[in-house]
Amino acid sequence: MSHQDLLKRIKDHSAVIGVIGMGYVGLPLVITFADEGFAVIGLDVDPDKVASLNDGTSYIRHIPSDSFSQHVANGRLIATADFTALAGVDAILICVPTPLTGSREPDLSFVESTAQMIAPHLKVGHLVILESTTYPGCTESLLKPILERSGLRSGNDFYLAYSPEREDPGNPKYETAHIPKVVGGDGVEALKLATTLYDQVVVQTVPVSSMDVAEAVKLTENVFRSVNIALVNELKMIYQKIGVDVWEVIEAAKTKPFGYMPFYPGPGLGGHCIPIDPFYLSWRAKQVGEESRFIELAGEINTEMPERVINILESALYDQFTKPLFGAQILLIGLAYKKNVGDTRESPAFALIEIMEARGANVDYHDPYIAEIPLTREHTDLAGRRSVPLDGINKNYDALLICTDHDQIDYEALAANQRLIVDTRNAFSDVRGACKKNKVVKA
């Protein structure tokens, strides 16, 4: 298929879209394309996800089944684990994980294995777009050579582009279609095709001069967030020592209509982006002989937050009850990395539980979105634990630790029934009398 033929198929929505990776990025993407009338094939190596999708059943809580079940019913959306299906698509979008290794270096094994599965099925006219977060130069130096082992050449036989995902799970204001897409292409034709494709489904496309620039944009966005969160976490620790409430400071500071943007402290970083992406850039910086001092320092501050939170919990137990953390009964509220979603990726809750248990505490958790702790690569011993109900807990626990401030939690009831609450999210700021009774300690 020629460049012009593919462009026409994209514009009239007759192009078939293949999306690899049916997770928090890939699933919203296939729904968005199907909503605009495209035929979509979702590919994933997980047979359970494939089966759920083909049944019209969502496995991601904040994405309702009815958002895509009609597309499954009318055949516009199908899921498969068979990569030979790529022969029938016109565009291939890659949305696979890009985690870190134990030494904080990029783990690109999912991108590599996906590229190796694509290569045998690559055909003339294919448009391939990587959406997974990575470092500047990765699409050019890693993905492109693997695809070209097929004997086809990028820019001549197929078209290659990079467009970073910008998902914010659980945020109804910014669903996929409402988030601008940055796009960089391997040549003018690839950029035109990729930009035109996203033009059909998102509010705005932002073409840039190269794939490297597009890769750098995503890292810049998340480095910005990581550094500012680290800054406010550091301010919180300073202000605690001098008796100033950092949350009150932030609320007052954000009334300034220029020159300030509020960021909020917490028990540590979570999600796939902020705890991981900055280290992709710091690793790349080392490859070219540069230091990334802000990134590394922010990483250190944010990584040590769970330990500092538990230190505050330990002190509060002793100050109020002369009780050590060893042997204490603790209930952690909120396992997800952010409020109102069931996403546990890189959640600081795991570190909090492990630190408390290493110090001899007995820990339960409650999360209305996560009935059971899933298997993770770094916290395998926690897998299978189940959320305990809040009904009737009364004062069975020595302390409650607020990790994630889900709106579904009845904070008034918690304040009424618990003697000590350590709050990392300022969840009790509007709970009448809770702080006056010295029940709530901010951490």
Secondary structure, DSSP 8 states (H G I E B T S, - for coil): --HHHHHHHHHTT--EEEEE--STTHHHHHHHHHHTT-EEEEE-S-HHHHHHHHTT--SSTTS-GGGTHHHHHTTSEEEES-GGGGGG-SEEEE-----B-TTS-B--HHHHHHHHHHGGG--TT-EEEE-S---TTHIIIIIHHHHHTTS--BTTTBEEEE------TT-TTS-GGGS-EEEEESSHHHHHHHHHHHHTTSS-EEE-S-HHHHHHHHHHHHHHHHHHHHHHHHHHHHHHHTT--HHHHHHHHTTSSSS-------SS--SSSTTTHHHHHHHHHHHTT---HHHHHHHHHHHTHHHHHHHHHHHHHHHHH---STT-EEEEE--SSSTTS---TT-HHHHHHHHHHHTT-EEEEE-TT-SB----SS-GGGTT-B----TT-TT-SSEEEE-S--TTS-HHHHHHH-S-EEESS-TTTTSTTTTTTT-EEE-
